[in-house]
Amino acid sequence: MKNILIISATGTLGGEITKLFSQNHFNAVAVTRNSTPGLNIDDTQSIEKKIEAEIFYDAVICVTGHGA
């Protein structure tokens, strides 16, 4: 099973991407700045800590943004 880190996974697009990977037998690890542990893309140490402290990720998908 491949491990996919999905950053900003609770938005409209991120939620659908997370669901798609999960339904297709991937280990979709969904993170946001409010998740536990959180990941803040404005903080380099936050990103490094998440990537180094846990499992090996086969891919990282970042779907951050804001739109009306």
Order of alpha helices (4+ residues) and beta strands (2+ residues): beta-alpha-beta-alpha-beta
